[in-house]
Amino acid sequence: MRVHIATDHAGMELSSHLITVLSANGYEMVDHGPAAYDAEDDYPAFCITAAAAVVADQSSGVDALGIVLGGSGNGEQIAANKVQGVRAALAWNLDTAKLARQHNDANVVAVGGRQHTVEEATALIQAFLAEPFSNAERHERRIGEIATYESTGELAR
């Protein structure tokens, strides 16, 4: 599986750790930056680029997911969710990481690097990457409603 990763300055150490650990576990890691630490960096471009790469890969049949990191993960999740076709979920415990995949078929996970130890964050991300979508009809229907609104602006009623 290809995994696109992006961060801001607050998540750079975690990002480097994840690239090493996940590569060793057989994931094809694609780093979308930043390349160097800058306390004044602007994360939206990094996160949007990674999220767009996930959608492009998935659209072309490549098995891909994404990771966006920051101090809290909130802004990074918001940025990623601006990309059409992205369902980015903020994971803060193992249940939210797994349910994001099981129920929402989330294709990007956001984690706050300042909210967890490196070990906790690694476990959250590994759980997210390993968890399959349930394919339950109710979840497919709800995801479809979100996709319809995203592309048409129309609510399903």
SULSULQUI-V605849 format. One record per run of one state. SS is the DSSP state (2 for helix, 1 for strand, 0 for the rest). FROM is the first residue (numbers start at 1). TO is the last residue. If there is no record, write none. Layout:
ss & from & to
SS & FROM & TO
SS & FROM & TO
This chain:
ss & from & to
0 & 1 & 1
1 & 2 & 7
0 & 8 & 8
2 & 9 & 24
0 & 25 & 27
1 & 28 & 31
0 & 32 & 42
2 & 43 & 59
0 & 60 & 63
1 & 64 & 70
0 & 71 & 73
2 & 74 & 80
0 & 81 & 87
1 & 88 & 90
0 & 91 & 93
2 & 94 & 104
0 & 105 & 107
1 & 108 & 112
0 & 113 & 117
2 & 118 & 130
0 & 131 & 136
2 & 137 & 152
0 & 153 & 157
